[in-house]
């Protein structure tokens, strides 16, 4: 039992669902991005936003997208959300799009969280964790987590921790400069 548990997490943990392929799931350090030549295309996802509208990640192609996994029950998310909103407002015209993914939550709690925190960027309502499952090879297994996509829809960063405004700005700036 201990041997099995030792392989299940930590730095450079091996994805146990990789079916014989070696895929490492360690996160980037805050502010760092994956070099362009090593980026992989993000999986496609479409679903329903908290406001009831349908959306797809492909709708944001051409923008730098920060996909933030959060929950109203998550204390670090309460700290992180205003910082993400601050960066969104500051960098939206430059091409940054933040897309939230509310997980393991009731819709009413999620809506109240958005209202109380003054969040204006869209969020998928994902009580079953389907978005995280779609991104399983990039391991958003902790809440909060953020996956950063470049303008071509490739994964440029995976952050398994809360991101404050300076963390997200530092990572997004070089991606916003890429054309």
C-alpha positions in Angstrom: 0.0 0.0 0.0 2.8 2.4 0.8 4.6 1.8 -2.5 1.4 2.6 -4.4 0.8 5.8 -2.4 4.4 6.9 -3.0 3.8 7.1 -6.8 0.6 9.0 -6.6 1.7 12.6 -6.1 4.5 15.1 -5.6 6.9 16.7 -8.0 7.1 15.0 -11.4 4.4 12.5 -10.4 3.6 10.0 -13.1 0.0 10.1 -14.5 -1.4 6.7 -13.4 -4.0 6.8 -16.2 -1.4 7.1 -19.0 -2.0 3.5 -20.3 1.7 2.8 -20.5 2.8 6.2 -21.8 5.0 8.4 -19.7 3.4 11.7 -19.0 4.7 13.8 -16.2 2.3 16.1 -14.5 4.4 18.5 -12.5 3.3 22.1 -12.5 5.2 25.2 -13.6 6.7 27.6 -11.1 4.6 30.7 -10.7 5.3 33.1 -13.4 7.1 30.7 -15.6 5.8 29.4 -19.0 6.5 26.4 -21.2 8.8 27.2 -24.1 6.7 27.6 -27.4 8.4 24.6 -29.0 7.3 22.3 -26.1 3.7 23.4 -25.9 0.9 20.9 -26.6 -2.5 21.8 -28.0 -5.2 22.1 -25.3 -8.1 19.7 -25.5 -11.4 21.0 -26.9 -14.1 21.7 -24.4 -17.6 23.3 -24.7 -20.2 23.6 -22.0 -22.6 25.8 -20.1 -21.5 29.0 -18.3 -22.9 30.0 -15.0 -25.1 32.6 -16.8 -26.7 29.7 -18.8 -25.0 30.6 -22.1 -23.1 28.0 -24.1 -19.4 28.5 -24.7 -16.3 26.7 -26.0 -12.7 27.3 -25.3 -12.3 27.6 -29.1 -14.3 30.8 -28.9 -11.3 32.4 -27.3 -8.7 31.3 -29.9 -6.4 34.2 -30.7 -6.3 35.3 -27.0 -4.2 34.3 -24.1 -6.5 32.3 -21.9 -6.2 31.6 -18.2 -8.5 28.7 -17.3 -9.0 29.0 -13.5 -10.5 26.0 -11.6 -12.2 27.3 -8.5 -15.0 26.6 -6.0 -17.0 28.9 -3.6 -16.0 26.5 -0.8 -12.3 27.0 -1.5 -10.5 29.5 0.9 -7.6 30.2 -1.4 -10.0 30.8 -4.3 -11.6 33.6 -2.2 -8.2 35.3 -2.0 -7.3 34.6 -5.6 -10.5 35.7 -7.3 -10.1 39.5 -6.8 -6.5 39.3 -8.1 -7.6 37.5 -11.2 -10.3 40.0 -11.8 -7.8 42.8 -11.4 -5.4 41.3 -14.0 -8.4 40.6 -16.3 -9.5 44.2 -16.3 -5.9 45.4 -16.8 -5.0 43.1 -19.6 -8.2 42.3 -21.4 -7.6 44.8 -24.1 -4.2 43.4 -24.7 -5.8 40.0 -25.4 -6.0 38.2 -22.0 -9.2 36.2 -21.4 -9.8 34.5 -18.0 -12.3 31.7 -18.0 -13.3 30.2 -14.7 -14.4 26.6 -14.1 -16.5 26.3 -11.0 -16.2 22.7 -9.6 -18.0 20.7 -7.0 -20.4 23.5 -6.2 -24.1 24.3 -6.3 -25.1 26.9 -8.9 -26.5 29.3 -6.3 -23.3 29.3 -4.2 -21.2 29.8 -7.3 -23.4 32.7 -8.5 -23.2 34.3 -5.0 -19.4 33.9 -5.1 -19.2 35.7 -8.5 -21.5 38.5 -7.3 -19.7 39.0 -3.9 -16.2 39.0 -5.6 -17.3 41.3 -8.5 -16.1 38.8 -11.1 -16.9 39.8 -14.7 -15.1 37.1 -16.6 -17.1 34.0 -17.6 -17.1 30.7 -15.7 -18.2 27.3 -16.7 -20.4 25.6 -14.2 -18.9 22.1 -13.8 -20.2 20.4 -10.7 -19.1 17.0 -12.0 -15.5 17.9 -12.9 -15.8 17.3 -16.7 -13.5 20.1 -17.6 -10.8 18.8 -15.3 -11.2 15.4 -16.8 -10.8 16.9 -20.3 -7.5 18.4 -19.1 -6.4 15.3 -17.2 -3.0 15.2 -19.0 -2.3 18.6 -17.7 -3.4 17.7 -14.1 -5.6 20.4 -12.7 -6.2 18.1 -9.7 -6.1 20.7 -7.0 -8.4 23.7 -6.4 -7.4 26.4 -7.2 -5.4 25.5 -10.4 -4.9 27.6 -13.5 -4.0 26.4 -17.0 -2.6 29.1 -19.2 -3.1 28.8 -23.0 -1.2 30.8 -25.6 -2.9 32.5 -28.6 -2.8 29.3 -30.6 -4.6 27.3 -28.0 -1.6 25.5 -26.7 -0.9 24.9 -23.0 1.8 27.4 -21.9 1.6 26.9 -18.2 0.0 24.8 -15.4 -0.2 26.3 -11.9 -1.4 24.1 -9.1 -1.8 26.8 -6.5 -3.5 30.1 -6.2 -2.2 32.9 -8.4 -2.0 36.4 -7.2 -2.0 39.3 -9.6 1.8 39.5 -10.0 2.0 35.8 -10.6 -0.5 35.8 -13.5 0.8 39.1 -14.9 4.4 37.7 -15.0 3.2 34.6 -16.9 0.8 36.3 -19.2 3.0 39.3 -20.4 5.4 37.3 -22.6 2.4 35.3 -24.1 0.6 38.5 -24.8 3.7 39.8 -26.7 3.8 36.6 -28.8 2.2 36.8 -32.3 
